[in-house]
């Protein structure tokens, strides 16, 4: 039985100790947004669904927000089950920086822009991938323009920005629209498929090299793995200093002694250094598709995709509770040393008899080796980038 409005409000009141919940009836009658920052650990679920947390085609949702040791919570998640997208469910993870303002703006506006651009889900059902891709690109661009205008007129946290990764799940199709360094992983018969690439200005992989090239062609530079020595993500919403106020950013750098007037006299910008143009992809959800994990880098920098899939599968095999599995996964990242905000969404696609899934044993030695290899790869990528700038 779906939760009625009085039931929903009682649920929210009973869970205020975790974080601040905000019901947004303007975007959709079935939306629940959860704001991080109200405590060390926050959790969200799809409220307007049967008690088993089912959604489209028996999808069961879980989500978790963990502040970690950070002074502020700048992450957020939103899960929407409504009639606005022709039967598709919408979920997004936002990873903010320099404040929460951009995330606060996007958690409502980006959904509305997507609904409008996709013509209420009509394009998802009836049109091809190229049409959907163009619509999602337009939605992200429009949301970013509105955010930039809002930040320009807002005295609070004008320099804030946020990554955003959106998933749209239908009966047999998954669409992803991705900006930043969060990641989407699909479990197919227990095997992890990484469906996104991180937008970072360092590293030797194809995605990173393309980002570095784009930034340099726009007139920017990379220092210590950061754009202009400042930000370590190359695609994001907001961040006015890398878009509409680039010259002001240069002058401020001179005032702060980060570079000289002679240096900036040679700089000629030809485009935005940080962009909100998304990578859009479509994935077929066949009978072997089990669950989708969408999370910020606070998880993935400490738990690799295979480990995350094994962990969630073992949790669902043990008790079948997606919400508990999601919260336990966030706790695992903390136990492995994550000091970042952690935001996670897990979608159980409802096709797997979890009780019959064999238990996966995790290799602690292998996990340690993987963690050391990740740290080494990041360090080498930053070193290579710094050498290219010499």
DRENLUM-860965 format. One record per residue (C-alpha): residue in three letters; x, y, z. Coordinates in nm, 4 decimals, always signed. Last residue first. Layout:
<rs>
{"ala", {X, Y, Z}} ...
</rs>
This chain:
<rs>
{"unk", {+5.6512, +2.2387, -1.7308}} {"unk", {+5.2753, +2.1786, -1.7640}} {"unk", {+5.3221, +1.8273, -1.8980}} {"unk", {+5.5268, +1.7427, -1.5884}} {"unk", {+5.2417, +1.8519, -1.3601}} {"unk", {+5.0022, +1.6243, -1.5479}} {"unk", {+5.2386, +1.3292, -1.5187}} {"unk", {+5.2751, +1.3873, -1.1430}} {"unk", {+4.8971, +1.4105, -1.0927}} {"unk", {+4.8461, +1.0890, -1.2885}} {"unk", {+5.1226, +0.9124, -1.0956}} {"unk", {+4.9614, +1.0079, -0.7652}} {"unk", {+4.6171, +0.8922, -0.8833}} {"unk", {+4.7575, +0.5608, -1.0044}} {"unk", {+4.9449, +0.5046, -0.6770}} {"unk", {+4.6359, +0.5719, -0.4647}} {"unk", {+4.4345, +0.3318, -0.6804}} {"unk", {+4.7072, +0.0648, -0.6630}} {"unk", {+4.7219, +0.0967, -0.2837}} {"unk", {+4.3445, +0.0470, -0.2615}} {"unk", {+4.3547, -0.2504, -0.4990}} {"unk", {+4.6349, -0.4143, -0.3008}} {"unk", {+4.4382, -0.3675, +0.0211}} {"unk", {+4.1269, -0.5226, -0.1372}} {"unk", {+4.3295, -0.8151, -0.2706}} {"unk", {+4.4690, -0.8844, +0.0749}} {"unk", {+4.1183, -0.8611, +0.2234}} {"unk", {+3.9736, -1.1092, -0.0258}} {"unk", {+3.5950, -1.0908, -0.0073}} {"unk", {+3.3977, -1.4131, -0.0122}} {"unk", {+3.0863, -1.4030, -0.2313}} {"unk", {+2.7837, -1.5902, -0.0982}} {"unk", {+2.5791, -1.7708, -0.3622}} {"unk", {+2.2522, -1.6054, -0.4770}} {"unk", {+1.9482, -1.8238, -0.4003}} {"unk", {+1.8049, -1.5952, -0.1316}} {"unk", {+1.8504, -1.2991, -0.3642}} {"unk", {+1.5935, -1.4199, -0.6159}} {"unk", {+1.6825, -1.1536, -0.8712}} {"unk", {+1.4660, -0.9548, -1.1122}} {"unk", {+1.3472, -0.6760, -0.8837}} {"unk", {+1.5748, -0.4058, -1.0247}} {"unk", {+1.7309, -0.3377, -0.6850}} {"unk", {+1.8213, +0.0305, -0.7091}} {"unk", {+2.0961, +0.1546, -0.4775}} {"unk", {+2.1642, +0.5252, -0.4200}} {"unk", {+2.4731, +0.6416, -0.2332}} {"unk", {+2.6103, +0.9695, -0.0998}} {"unk", {+2.9349, +0.9869, +0.0968}} {"unk", {+3.0897, +1.3104, +0.2236}} {"unk", {+3.4661, +1.2679, +0.2305}} {"unk", {+3.6859, +1.1210, +0.5018}} {"unk", {+3.6856, +0.7673, +0.3621}} {"unk", {+3.9130, +0.5467, +0.5721}} {"unk", {+3.8088, +0.1902, +0.5012}} {"unk", {+3.5666, +0.1959, +0.7927}} {"unk", {+3.3961, +0.5008, +0.6443}} {"unk", {+3.3532, +0.3234, +0.3092}} {"unk", {+3.2073, +0.0231, +0.4920}} {"unk", {+2.9577, +0.2485, +0.6690}} {"unk", {+2.8334, +0.3700, +0.3310}} {"unk", {+2.7867, +0.0096, +0.2178}} {"unk", {+2.5977, -0.0688, +0.5395}} {"unk", {+2.3580, +0.2194, +0.4732}} {"unk", {+2.2854, +0.0917, +0.1225}} {"unk", {+2.2397, -0.2666, +0.2348}} {"unk", {+2.0005, -0.1573, +0.5096}} {"unk", {+1.7943, +0.0374, +0.2559}} {"unk", {+1.7908, -0.2510, +0.0095}} {"unk", {+1.6590, -0.5000, +0.2678}} {"unk", {+1.6839, -0.8572, +0.1340}} {"unk", {+1.8299, -0.9956, +0.4606}} {"unk", {+2.1362, -1.2098, +0.3886}} {"unk", {+2.1205, -1.2358, +0.0080}} {"unk", {+2.0567, -0.8634, -0.0099}} {"unk", {+2.3663, -0.7974, +0.2007}} {"unk", {+2.5768, -1.0411, +0.0003}} {"unk", {+2.4647, -0.8778, -0.3243}} {"unk", {+2.5399, -0.5308, -0.1878}} {"unk", {+2.8906, -0.6321, -0.0778}} {"unk", {+2.9752, -0.8160, -0.3986}} {"unk", {+2.8619, -0.5165, -0.6071}} {"unk", {+3.0617, -0.2732, -0.3936}} {"unk", {+3.3706, -0.4958, -0.4042}} {"unk", {+3.3529, -0.5185, -0.7821}} {"unk", {+3.3101, -0.1412, -0.8187}} {"unk", {+3.5978, -0.0422, -0.5947}} {"unk", {+3.5522, +0.0794, -0.2386}} {"unk", {+3.7763, +0.3590, -0.1104}} {"unk", {+3.7766, +0.6285, -0.3795}} {"unk", {+3.4418, +0.4883, -0.4964}} {"unk", {+3.2482, +0.5749, -0.1818}} {"unk", {+3.3369, +0.9409, -0.1251}} {"unk", {+3.3498, +0.9621, -0.5036}} {"unk", {+2.9721, +0.9934, -0.5088}} {"unk", {+2.7396, +0.7001, -0.5582}} {"unk", {+2.5018, +0.5277, -0.7995}} {"unk", {+2.4679, +0.1504, -0.7595}} {"unk", {+2.2355, -0.0326, -0.9989}} {"unk", {+2.0973, -0.3809, -0.9330}} {"unk", {+2.0417, -0.7210, -1.0894}} {"unk", {+2.0674, -0.7065, -1.4694}} {"unk", {+2.0835, -1.0676, -1.5925}} {"unk", {+1.7323, -1.0542, -1.7444}} {"unk", {+1.8251, -0.7608, -1.9661}} {"unk", {+1.8539, -0.3942, -1.8774}} {"unk", {+1.9854, -0.2274, -2.1934}} {"unk", {+2.2130, +0.0687, -2.1246}} {"unk", {+2.1849, +0.4200, -2.2675}} {"unk", {+2.4483, +0.6892, -2.2284}} {"unk", {+2.4772, +1.0649, -2.1825}} {"unk", {+2.8034, +1.2345, -2.0855}} {"unk", {+2.6925, +1.5716, -1.9606}} {"unk", {+2.7821, +1.9302, -2.0577}} {"unk", {+2.8106, +2.1137, -1.7238}} {"unk", {+3.1457, +2.2705, -1.8115}} {"unk", {+3.4518, +2.3854, -1.6197}} {"unk", {+3.7208, +2.5808, -1.8050}} {"unk", {+3.4622, +2.7720, -2.0047}} {"unk", {+3.5749, +2.8892, -2.3465}} {"unk", {+3.8338, +3.0864, -2.5439}} {"unk", {+4.0337, +3.2289, -2.2545}} {"unk", {+4.3514, +3.4155, -2.3355}} {"unk", {+4.6273, +3.4029, -2.0749}} {"unk", {+4.9574, +3.5765, -2.1558}} {"unk", {+4.8808, +3.8834, -1.9449}} {"unk", {+4.7945, +3.6418, -1.6631}} {"unk", {+5.1609, +3.5493, -1.6183}} {"unk", {+5.2914, +3.9062, -1.6291}} {"unk", {+5.0424, +4.0027, -1.3592}} {"unk", {+5.1919, +3.7303, -1.1444}} {"unk", {+5.0592, +3.4079, -0.9960}} {"unk", {+4.9282, +3.2728, -0.6650}} {"unk", {+5.0092, +3.5964, -0.4849}} {"unk", {+4.6582, +3.6469, -0.3437}} {"unk", {+4.6091, +3.9703, -0.5369}} {"unk", {+4.7372, +3.8050, -0.8547}} {"unk", {+4.4981, +3.5133, -0.8080}} {"unk", {+4.2113, +3.7580, -0.7580}} {"unk", {+4.2943, +3.9141, -1.0941}} {"unk", {+4.2807, +3.5740, -1.2627}} {"unk", {+3.9491, +3.4792, -1.1003}} {"unk", {+3.8020, +3.8111, -1.2146}} {"unk", {+3.9073, +3.7188, -1.5663}} {"unk", {+3.7279, +3.3831, -1.5355}} {"unk", {+3.4035, +3.5313, -1.4063}} {"unk", {+3.1338, +3.3807, -1.6322}} {"unk", {+3.2738, +3.0270, -1.6476}} {"unk", {+3.5584, +2.9164, -1.4225}} {"unk", {+3.4884, +3.1708, -1.1489}} {"unk", {+3.1148, +3.0973, -1.1788}} {"unk", {+3.1559, +2.7464, -1.0382}} {"unk", {+2.7927, +2.6466, -1.1013}} {"unk", {+2.7321, +2.2981, -1.2368}} {"unk", {+3.0266, +2.0649, -1.2752}} {"unk", {+3.2740, +1.9171, -1.5195}} {"unk", {+3.6500, +1.9364, -1.4621}} {"unk", {+3.6785, +1.8181, -1.1027}} {"unk", {+3.9939, +1.8878, -0.8987}} {"unk", {+3.9400, +2.2617, -0.8465}} {"unk", {+4.2032, +2.5247, -0.7664}} {"unk", {+4.5541, +2.4992, -0.9104}} {"unk", {+4.4339, +2.6651, -1.2303}} {"unk", {+4.2303, +2.3463, -1.2842}} {"unk", {+4.3649, +2.0970, -1.0329}} {"unk", {+4.5902, +1.7925, -1.0660}} {"unk", {+4.8884, +1.9688, -0.9105}} {"unk", {+4.8552, +2.2549, -1.1603}} {"unk", {+4.6456, +2.2246, -1.4770}} {"unk", {+4.6044, +2.5125, -1.7225}} {"unk", {+4.3256, +2.7094, -1.8849}} {"unk", {+4.2950, +2.8755, -2.2247}} {"unk", {+3.9907, +2.6874, -2.3555}} {"unk", {+4.2206, +2.4584, -2.5551}} {"unk", {+4.3972, +2.3788, -2.2295}} {"unk", {+4.0733, +2.2793, -2.0581}} {"unk", {+3.9609, +2.0632, -2.3504}} {"unk", {+4.2961, +1.8816, -2.3662}} {"unk", {+4.2923, +1.8081, -1.9922}} {"unk", {+3.9353, +1.6774, -2.0151}} {"unk", {+4.0229, +1.4517, -2.3097}} {"unk", {+4.3246, +1.3183, -2.1205}} {"unk", {+4.1051, +1.2463, -1.8192}} {"unk", {+3.8496, +1.0512, -2.0233}} {"unk", {+4.1146, +0.8490, -2.2068}} {"unk", {+4.3004, +0.7383, -1.8953}} {"unk", {+4.6335, +0.8958, -1.7986}} {"unk", {+4.5308, +1.0886, -1.4895}} {"unk", {+4.4457, +1.4474, -1.4036}} {"unk", {+4.1805, +1.7074, -1.4824}} {"unk", {+3.8892, +1.4942, -1.3552}} {"unk", {+3.5586, +1.4050, -1.5178}} {"unk", {+3.5127, +1.0524, -1.3891}} {"unk", {+3.3964, +0.7925, -1.6400}} {"unk", {+3.0537, +0.6293, -1.6250}} {"unk", {+2.8977, +0.2832, -1.6727}} {"unk", {+3.1250, +0.0634, -1.4617}} {"unk", {+2.9980, -0.2913, -1.5087}} {"unk", {+3.0335, -0.5131, -1.2021}} {"unk", {+2.9785, -0.8870, -1.2422}} {"unk", {+2.7310, -1.0529, -1.0065}} {"unk", {+2.4904, -1.1723, -1.2759}} {"unk", {+2.5038, -0.8222, -1.4239}} {"unk", {+2.5595, -0.5605, -1.1518}} {"unk", {+2.5515, -0.2059, -1.2853}} {"unk", {+2.7822, +0.0687, -1.1576}} {"unk", {+2.7203, +0.4437, -1.1823}} {"unk", {+2.9924, +0.6859, -1.0716}} {"unk", {+3.0388, +1.0278, -0.9139}} {"unk", {+3.3249, +1.2304, -1.0564}} {"unk", {+3.1574, +1.5108, -1.2489}} {"unk", {+2.8670, +1.5416, -1.4935}} {"unk", {+2.6609, +1.2380, -1.5936}} {"unk", {+2.3336, +1.1743, -1.7713}} {"unk", {+2.2511, +0.8041, -1.7558}} {"unk", {+1.9622, +0.6241, -1.9245}} {"unk", {+1.8673, +0.2713, -1.8163}} {"unk", {+1.6339, +0.0563, -2.0248}} {"unk", {+1.4226, -0.2569, -1.9768}} {"unk", {+1.1321, -0.1497, -1.7573}} {"unk", {+1.2508, +0.2073, -1.7179}} {"unk", {+1.5277, +0.3627, -1.5101}} {"unk", {+1.6456, +0.7220, -1.5452}} {"unk", {+1.9803, +0.7864, -1.3766}} {"unk", {+2.1213, +1.1312, -1.3034}} {"unk", {+2.4761, +1.2213, -1.2024}} {"unk", {+2.5380, +1.5717, -1.0766}} {"unk", {+2.8552, +1.7575, -0.9813}} {"unk", {+2.8200, +2.0722, -0.7772}} {"unk", {+2.9360, +2.4304, -0.7545}} {"unk", {+2.9796, +2.7082, -0.5026}} {"unk", {+3.1644, +3.0309, -0.5794}} {"unk", {+2.8664, +3.2537, -0.5020}} {"unk", {+2.8312, +3.1008, -0.1556}} {"unk", {+2.5778, +3.3573, -0.0302}} {"unk", {+2.5637, +3.6981, -0.1986}} {"unk", {+2.3094, +3.5697, -0.4483}} {"unk", {+2.2608, +3.7596, -0.7740}} {"unk", {+2.5483, +3.5931, -0.9580}} {"unk", {+2.4620, +3.2577, -0.7979}} {"unk", {+2.1077, +3.2725, -0.9378}} {"unk", {+2.2291, +3.3573, -1.2867}} {"unk", {+2.4804, +3.0737, -1.2702}} {"unk", {+2.2098, +2.8340, -1.1497}} {"unk", {+1.9751, +2.9303, -1.4308}} {"unk", {+2.2512, +2.8766, -1.6862}} {"unk", {+2.3401, +2.5424, -1.5280}} {"unk", {+1.9813, +2.4189, -1.5333}} {"unk", {+1.9495, +2.5157, -1.9005}} {"unk", {+2.2713, +2.3360, -1.9935}} {"unk", {+2.1682, +2.0230, -1.8024}} {"unk", {+1.8255, +2.0159, -1.9662}} {"unk", {+1.9715, +2.0839, -2.3125}} {"unk", {+2.2157, +1.7954, -2.2730}} {"unk", {+1.9285, +1.5764, -2.1544}} {"unk", {+1.7212, +1.6646, -2.4613}} {"unk", {+2.0120, +1.6066, -2.7015}} {"unk", {+2.0785, +1.2636, -2.5542}} {"unk", {+1.7104, +1.1692, -2.5664}} {"unk", {+1.6924, +1.2606, -2.9352}} {"unk", {+2.0139, +1.0725, -3.0129}} {"unk", {+1.8875, +0.7677, -2.8227}} {"unk", {+1.5752, +0.7203, -3.0307}} {"unk", {+1.2240, +0.8472, -2.9625}} {"unk", {+0.9032, +0.6893, -2.8338}} {"unk", {+0.9379, +0.5972, -2.4678}} {"unk", {+1.2137, +0.8238, -2.3394}} {"unk", {+1.1015, +1.1057, -2.5669}} {"unk", {+0.7515, +1.1002, -2.4165}} {"unk", {+0.8935, +1.1204, -2.0643}} {"unk", {+0.7155, +1.4443, -1.9763}} {"unk", {+0.8491, +1.6161, -2.2844}} {"unk", {+1.2061, +1.4979, -2.2216}} {"unk", {+1.3224, +1.8608, -2.2022}} {"unk", {+1.0464, +1.9517, -1.9555}} {"unk", {+1.0993, +1.6509, -1.7279}} {"unk", {+1.4759, +1.7017, -1.7354}} {"unk", {+1.4459, +2.0714, -1.6515}} {"unk", {+1.2132, +1.9932, -1.3603}} {"unk", {+1.4559, +1.7354, -1.2247}} {"unk", {+1.7473, +1.9755, -1.2571}} {"unk", {+1.5580, +2.2522, -1.0770}} {"unk", {+1.4707, +2.0686, -0.7560}} {"unk", {+1.7973, +1.9059, -0.6471}} {"unk", {+1.9843, +2.1681, -0.8453}} {"unk", {+1.9267, +2.4732, -0.6262}} {"unk", {+2.0168, +2.3057, -0.2970}} {"unk", {+2.3180, +2.1454, -0.4621}} {"unk", {+2.4394, +2.4841, -0.5835}} {"unk", {+2.3938, +2.6392, -0.2384}} {"unk", {+2.5682, +2.3644, -0.0390}} {"unk", {+2.9101, +2.5255, -0.0043}} {"unk", {+3.2452, +2.5483, -0.1799}} {"unk", {+3.1866, +2.2001, -0.3257}} {"unk", {+2.8778, +1.9905, -0.3915}} {"unk", {+2.8367, +1.6254, -0.4823}} {"unk", {+2.4850, +1.5642, -0.6159}} {"unk", {+2.3421, +1.2162, -0.6677}} {"unk", {+2.0337, +1.1684, -0.8818}} {"unk", {+1.7382, +0.9338, -0.9178}} {"unk", {+1.4505, +0.9307, -1.1644}} {"unk", {+1.2033, +0.6481, -1.2260}} {"unk", {+1.0588, +0.5990, -1.5732}} {"unk", {+0.6869, +0.5350, -1.6094}} {"unk", {+0.6083, +0.8126, -1.8528}} {"unk", {+0.8404, +1.0675, -1.6909}} {"unk", {+0.6058, +1.2897, -1.4869}} {"unk", {+0.3931, +1.0027, -1.3541}} {"unk", {+0.6012, +0.9822, -1.0404}} {"unk", {+0.8781, +0.7954, -0.8626}} {"unk", {+1.1528, +1.0366, -0.7717}} {"unk", {+1.4729, +0.9669, -0.5804}} {"unk", {+1.6934, +1.2549, -0.4693}} {"unk", {+2.0413, +1.2538, -0.3249}} {"unk", {+2.2545, +1.5201, -0.1591}} {"unk", {+2.6174, +1.5976, -0.0888}} {"unk", {+2.7589, +1.9137, +0.0719}} {"unk", {+2.7510, +1.8084, +0.4369}} {"unk", {+2.9817, +2.0416, +0.6277}} {"unk", {+3.2693, +2.0011, +0.8730}} {"unk", {+3.3864, +1.6872, +0.6955}} {"unk", {+3.4572, +1.3886, +0.9201}} {"unk", {+3.1949, +1.1672, +0.7544}} {"unk", {+2.8785, +1.3372, +0.6357}} {"unk", {+2.6985, +1.0195, +0.5367}} {"unk", {+2.4022, +1.0224, +0.2998}} {"unk", {+2.2214, +0.6974, +0.2240}} {"unk", {+1.9824, +0.5616, -0.0329}} {"unk", {+1.7649, +0.2567, -0.0895}} {"unk", {+1.5250, +0.1762, -0.3679}} {"unk", {+1.3242, -0.1270, -0.4724}} {"unk", {+1.2341, -0.1610, -0.8399}} {"unk", {+0.9208, -0.3720, -0.8822}} {"unk", {+0.8655, -0.2740, -1.2459}} {"unk", {+0.8946, +0.0982, -1.1728}} {"unk", {+0.8879, +0.1553, -0.7982}} {"unk", {+0.8991, -0.0783, -0.5029}} {"unk", {+0.9877, +0.0335, -0.1547}} {"unk", {+0.8458, -0.2821, +0.0089}} {"unk", {+0.5806, -0.0595, +0.1655}} {"unk", {+0.4428, +0.0290, -0.1749}} {"unk", {+0.5731, +0.3537, -0.3261}} {"unk", {+0.5536, +0.7255, -0.2582}} {"unk", {+0.8416, +0.7288, -0.0108}} {"unk", {+1.1452, +0.6383, -0.2175}} {"unk", {+1.4039, +0.6227, +0.0567}} {"unk", {+1.6513, +0.8608, +0.2156}} {"unk", {+1.9172, +0.8266, +0.4798}} {"unk", {+2.1343, +1.0654, +0.6757}} {"unk", {+2.4455, +1.0066, +0.8823}} {"unk", {+2.6607, +1.2667, +1.0524}} {"unk", {+2.3796, +1.5098, +1.1074}} {"unk", {+2.1591, +1.7728, +0.9499}} {"unk", {+2.4045, +1.8446, +0.6724}} {"unk", {+2.2456, +1.6525, +0.3907}} {"unk", {+1.9139, +1.7507, +0.2389}} {"unk", {+1.6709, +1.4809, +0.1370}} {"unk", {+1.4231, +1.5349, -0.1427}} {"unk", {+1.0941, +1.3449, -0.1663}} {"unk", {+0.8948, +1.3773, -0.4854}} {"unk", {+0.5577, +1.2198, -0.5654}} {"unk", {+0.3401, +1.5217, -0.6390}} {"unk", {+0.6050, +1.6554, -0.8693}} {"unk", {+0.8238, +1.9639, -0.8952}} {"unk", {+0.5976, +2.1848, -0.6888}} {"unk", {+0.5138, +1.9313, -0.4171}} {"unk", {+0.8630, +1.9316, -0.2735}} {"unk", {+0.8818, +1.7471, +0.0563}} {"unk", {+1.1949, +1.8486, +0.2454}} {"unk", {+1.3685, +1.6266, +0.4938}} {"unk", {+1.6285, +1.7571, +0.7381}} {"unk", {+1.8577, +1.4918, +0.8748}} {"unk", {+1.8833, +1.1911, +1.1031}} {"unk", {+1.6853, +1.3051, +1.4040}} {"unk", {+1.4003, +1.4183, +1.1812}} {"unk", {+1.3034, +1.0581, +1.1201}} {"unk", {+0.9729, +1.0372, +1.3074}} {"unk", {+0.8560, +1.3665, +1.1602}} {"unk", {+0.9265, +1.2442, +0.8084}} {"unk", {+0.7366, +0.9208, +0.8621}} {"unk", {+0.4423, +1.1071, +1.0159}} {"unk", {+0.4363, +1.3364, +0.7114}} {"unk", {+0.4319, +1.0399, +0.4775}} {"unk", {+0.1513, +0.8671, +0.6641}} {"unk", {-0.0569, +1.1853, +0.6502}} {"unk", {+0.0091, +1.2098, +0.2713}} {"unk", {-0.0745, +0.8474, +0.2021}} {"unk", {+0.1944, +0.5846, +0.1837}} {"unk", {+0.1390, +0.3394, -0.0957}} {"unk", {+0.0000, +0.0000, +0.0000}} 
</rs>
